[in-house]
Every structure is written in structure tokens, then in C-alpha cells.
Amino acid sequence: MRRYSPVDFTRVSLTGPFWSERLETVLTRTVPSQYKKLDENGILESLDLKDPPPPLRVPFNDQGFTMQYFWDSDIGKWIEAAGYALRHRRDAEIERQVDEIVDKLEAAQMPDGYLNLWYQGHEIENRWTNLRDRHELYNIGHLLEGAIAYYQATGKRKFLEVMERSLDHIRSTFGTGPDQKRGYPGHQEIEIALIRLYQLTGERKQLDLAAYFIDERGREPHYFDEEAIARGDDPTKYHFFNSGNYEYGQAHKPVREQDKVVGHAVRAMYMYTAMADLAAELDDDSLRHACEVLWKDVTTTRMYVTGGFGPSASNEGFTTDYDLPNDTAYCETCASIAFVFWAQRMLNLDLDGQYAEAMELALYNGVLSGLSRDGELYFYENKLDSDGSHRRWPWHPCPCCTMNVSRLVASVSGYFYSVGPGAIAVNLYGGNSAELELDGRRIRIEEQSNYPWSGKIKVSVHPDGHGVFALKLRIPDWARDGVATLNGNPVDVPGQLQNGYLVIERDWIEGDVVELDLPMTPRRIYANPKVKMDRHRVALARGPLVYCAEQVDNETPVPDLILSRDAAITETNRSDLFDGIVSLTAPAKSIGSDDWGLDLYRTTPPTPADTTLTAIPYYLWANRDAGPMQVWIREG
């Protein structure tokens, strides 16, 4: 079913200033500093199985849960990010650190292949008794993705072999056989990892195990009920038992019957990613249809303007349609990252531009906001309205977002291109050079731009020999008035637009050049009136970037700003901010309390004062002095 395949990130070199800066920061600061944090916070110490075990670094909460249950996953994600970093450039010290971790994992692994540092260090007698809460399969998934990335970076197979033994144990433990447990992960992720391993090795057993976990999910009798009863628990006392079902982990009914995005946002997005992958690999129309239904639901009723997901901290996920509060938004960084994964899989089914549009939105806004400019501070939650108290942190008791954002940025060049039958698709811009293969031919593509600050893009084609193929260049919805030329001659963009891509099919020759001019006029965005939090408010955007008003740039208190509907919005190149950005300014009004006195109420309204609104890209907020911030500005 999959008609397009993403181009491996190692085939694409980032040359533009925007992404090359983010990549360099992750390689030189984020990945090394994360290793130090893993060490300082005892996560690496857990690799040494001690008897008796050391005191908990993260105590049990009132539900009897500790974040230490999934420390294995943090190790796996760091190795994955480190593997991507090593594919950009070899680093002997990082390689030594990974090898040391792998040696300890190999030493810890039990003879039957079982591997979980929490259970082996604390309660091995209880292994595989609580898939719902304890993350054993989730941990293996992230360790497996780390092993794949490290093998691809170095050619070293030891870690991969450790994980393959672990999978053999899992395969013998879970399934539909008479002596097997019909279980599946409480927190989805291993499914994605298994499909990646199948794509690496071609071993059908890996794909089959992923399909089993997806197909078994939500079937009756419910496995999570059965395992709870078996360990002496009352299933109805489950902390996240919602109206008698398991919506929290998307296990309330079989996945093909699900038509509403519910529960924990990250779990949901990981599951949909695996479903889309399986739809492609197995040519499964029912899984594809379920993905399309769920995609429409989340993007039309439950997605923030920044590409964030999940308004609720209580379940780290979804509530009801159009419930998108700004000051209490959860919008976990991991959820936007997982949405990027899902969007890429949907995009490569048949190159529908709506998926690339959403992927870009989440990437530039919901994802990048999670990492500071210096590469060493993070957001777990990404609010759209802050009184200034929400600040970045150097670490977190649940550090999932830290390595998640680094592994995505370190491999982001793999999202720029796709290759399909007789076609090369350019999905993202930002300056790069790509070495591609198409139908047995080698083709080099060079894309020059200062995207996302400028919409002027130059694409040069350097084919090996002659032959007709289609070059497909994405035209975002916000740039449908864009113009293009081929070797200086105008191209009929509206007439050659297919599913959001400008299609130019020809016998390309050395030095052919396509130039795009995508207008980046600042635009106003309004929410559906059903989103009551955003009524009478407006958000500003330019190109793929959503903007926000941060106090450090505004003399008037940000909550007092009112932008008139006819106010002109001006772009300003700011070389003095963040190595060069484009800010937005507009004449505005300020409604404050200076003239109010001590009265709580009065019969006349406050007196407005003239002021200026200044906005910067949302992903950059909270990198300077603390202060209020708003994405949605009152309009009047």
C-alpha cells in the first residue's frame, strides 16, 4: 500500500541556517548533557543490579507508582539519539559510553532473554503481571529503537543481539497459543520498534508480533481485567478507569472500531503510527481507514493551533471536543513528536499534502518549543498562555521528552524527502543537499533557502543520466498564491498542483533549476467558535511558524493587549535576536487598571491606551527573562 518511502536522514545534509543550527546544538550540547543527567539522577546506576537495591530516587506516589519503572526507556532513547549523532559524525567518547551501557545490559539479561532493570533489581517474581501500568513492553520498544540506531551508526551488533534475544522471549510469552498470555502493552511503542526491525532485517516474525499487539488490543475478555484479578487487584479501582473502560490507553475496544481520539495523547499517537505502518506493510485497508477517521477527528476537534495535543494534566491527554484551554494546556512535547511520526507515515501512503502540512506545523511549533536555544533546558508541558511562572527545567522526574526531542532533531533530515514510483517529493524546506536513488538512478538535489524566515527557495537537480521523472514540491496551504519558475520560465502552479504538491514531470538534465516564491505574509488565525477559550481572540502566524506575545518584548502587560481587526501587521528582521529571526509588530490597544482606582466594579469601562504589540515565534518563548506570554490575543 505504501507508495512512497522516506529518504534516510544520512542521505540528506542540512545546509540551511535554521536546521543546521538546531542539529549542531543537539549534537554538541544536548546529547552529551543528557548523558550527564542520566548519570546524576541515578538512571545509569540502575544498570548495576545491586543486592540489596539502593533507595528509590523517585518515590512511589499515592497510586503506588514510581517513574523508575520506565528508566530503561530513557536509556534506550538516549542511545537512539546518540546513534543518530554518531551517524552525523563519529565521537569516540559517546561511542564508549554506549558500549559500556550495552555491556551492562548484556550482563543483566536473564538466560531466558528477559530484560527489565526494575523487575530484575526489585521484584523479579512479579514480571509480566502488570502490563497495564509497569511499561515492560514499552521499555523494550525504546531499547530496541536504540539498538537499531546504534547498529546502523556503527555496525556493532551486540546491542541488537541482546534485544533480539529479548524479543524471542516476548514472542514465546505472548500470543494466542494455549500456554501464552494474550497480553499487550499498556503504553504503546514496541509496535513501532518491531516494524523498524522488520524493515531492517526483513524478518516477518517481527512484523507479525507488532500486528499481534495491535490486533489483540481492546478485545474481550479484557486482558487488563484478567491480569489485575490474577494479581489480587480490583480492575474497577484502576486510577484511569474511565466510565468502565480503558480509554486512557486506547484499549477500550479493538483498534479498527475506534473512531474517537481519547486518553493519553502520547500513547495514542504511538499507536496510530504503528497502525499506519502496518496498514502500509500489510496492505490493510481497515487499518488505513481507522487511521483516516482518527486523523480527521483529532485535527478538526482536538488539536491546538501549535500542533500540540492534550489539554488535561490529569490524564496527560484528551478530554472533549473543542476543549483547548490555553493557560492549563498540557500539550506534552512527546505528543507533538509522536504526531510527527504518525503524520510522516500517513504522508508516505500516497503523498497527500495535508499530512505534510500537519507534520510541519507540529515540528516547528509543538516540538521545537520543547527544547531551549542552548539545548539543555526543556518543556514537558507547552502552554499557550502563561503568567510567567511556567519555565524550562534542566531535568524532570519523568524525562521522556528530553531524549525524545533530541532523537527527532538528530534525525529530522529524514523527513525532508520521499521517493515513490517515478517521483521525488520535497516535503520540507530549509537548505539541504540530498543524494537520492530513484528507479536505479542516482539523483542529487540541492535546496537553497533561508526557510522558515524566507519563502524564496531554489531547487537544483543533478541527475545521473537521462530519464523522465516527476519532481513534487510541496506548496503549503498558506502559500497557494506562490509562484514558480523552471529555468527562469513561469510554471503554472495552480494547473500543476496535485494534493498540495506542485508536480513537474520531465526529462531532467544537469543544472535544471526550479525556483519557488512562497509568500510569507503575516496572517491571522481564528478558532472554531466552539473553542470557547479563543472566542474574540486571534493568533498570528507567518509561514509555518505560530507567533506569541512575550512580555520581554512588550511594554504593555501582555494580558492587557487588544489587537484591532484592521491593524496592519509589520514584519521586522531582527538580527539581534536568536541569531536572526523575523518578528511581527502591530499597533494595538492596552486595557489596564491604571485609571481604575480601588473599586472592584464600576459603571464605566476602562480607558484604552495606544501601544504596540510585538510577537516572536512561539517555539522561542521562555529563553529570556520570565514574564507572561500569550498565543491568542484579544481582538477588538
HELIX and SHEET records of a PDB file:
HELIX    1   1 PHE A    9  ARG A   11  5                                   3    
HELIX    2   2 PRO A   17  THR A   25  1                                   9    
HELIX    3   3 VAL A   26  THR A   30  3                                   5    
HELIX    4   4 VAL A   31  GLU A   40  1                                  10    
HELIX    5   5 GLU A   45  LEU A   47  5                                   3    
HELIX    6   6 MET A   67  PHE A   70  5                                   4    
HELIX    7   7 TRP A   71  HIS A   88  1                                  18    
HELIX    8   8 ALA A   92  ALA A  108  1                                  17    
HELIX    9   9 LEU A  117  HIS A  122  1                                   6    
HELIX   10  10 ILE A  124  ASN A  126  5                                   3    
HELIX   11  11 LEU A  131  ARG A  134  1                                   4    
HELIX   12  12 GLU A  136  THR A  154  1                                  19    
HELIX   13  13 LYS A  158  THR A  173  1                                  16    
HELIX   14  14 ILE A  190  THR A  201  1                                  12    
HELIX   15  15 ARG A  204  GLU A  216  1                                  13    
HELIX   16  16 TYR A  223  ALA A  230  1                                   8    
HELIX   17  17 PRO A  235  LYS A  237  5                                   3    
HELIX   18  18 GLU A  247  GLY A  249  5                                   3    
HELIX   19  19 VAL A  255  GLU A  257  5                                   3    
HELIX   20  20 ALA A  265  LEU A  282  1                                  18    
HELIX   21  21 ASP A  285  THR A  301  1                                  17    
HELIX   22  22 THR A  333  ASP A  350  1                                  18    
HELIX   23  23 GLY A  353  LEU A  361  1                                   9    
HELIX   24  24 ALA A  362  VAL A  367  3                                   6    
HELIX   25  25 LEU A  368  GLY A  370  5                                   3    
HELIX   26  26 CYS A  400  ALA A  410  1                                  11    
HELIX   27  27 VAL A  412  TYR A  415  5                                   4    
HELIX   28  28 ASP A  477  ALA A  479  5                                   3    
HELIX   29  29 PRO A  494  GLN A  496  5                                   3    
HELIX   30  30 LYS A  532  ASP A  534  5                                   3    
HELIX   31  31 GLN A  551  ASP A  553  5                                   3    
HELIX   32  32 VAL A  558  ASP A  560  5                                   3    
HELIX   33  33 TYR A  618  LEU A  620  5                                   3    
SHEET    1   A 6 SER A   5  PRO A   6  0                                        
SHEET    2   A 6 TYR A 417  GLY A 420 -1                                        
SHEET    3   A 6 ALA A 423  VAL A 426 -1                                        
SHEET    4   A 6 VAL A 468  ARG A 474  1                                        
SHEET    5   A 6 TYR A 501  ASP A 507 -1                                        
SHEET    6   A 6 LEU A 497  GLN A 498 -1                                        
SHEET    1   B 7 VAL A  12  LEU A  14  0                                        
SHEET    2   B 7 ASN A 432  LEU A 438 -1                                        
SHEET    3   B 7 ARG A 441  SER A 449 -1                                        
SHEET    4   B 7 LYS A 456  PRO A 463 -1                                        
SHEET    5   B 7 ASP A 512  ASP A 517 -1                                        
SHEET    6   B 7 VAL A 483  LEU A 486 -1                                        
SHEET    7   B 7 ASN A 489  VAL A 491 -1                                        
SHEET    1   C 5 ASP A 385  SER A 386  0                                        
SHEET    2   C 5 MET A 629  GLN A 630 -1                                        
SHEET    3   C 5 LEU A 545  GLU A 550 -1                                        
SHEET    4   C 5 ARG A 537  ARG A 542 -1                                        
SHEET    5   C 5 ARG A 523  ILE A 525 -1                                        
SHEET    1   D 7 ASP A 385  SER A 386  0                                        
SHEET    2   D 7 MET A 629  GLN A 630 -1                                        
SHEET    3   D 7 LEU A 545  GLU A 550 -1                                        
SHEET    4   D 7 ALA A 609  PRO A 617 -1                                        
SHEET    5   D 7 ILE A 581  SER A 590 -1                                        
SHEET    6   D 7 LEU A 561  LEU A 563 -1                                        
SHEET    7   D 7 ILE A 633  GLU A 635  1                                        
SHEET    1   E 6 ASP A 385  SER A 386  0                                        
SHEET    2   E 6 MET A 629  GLN A 630 -1                                        
SHEET    3   E 6 LEU A 545  GLU A 550 -1                                        
SHEET    4   E 6 ALA A 609  PRO A 617 -1                                        
SHEET    5   E 6 ILE A 581  SER A 590 -1                                        
SHEET    6   E 6 THR A 570  ARG A 574 -1                                        
END                                                                             
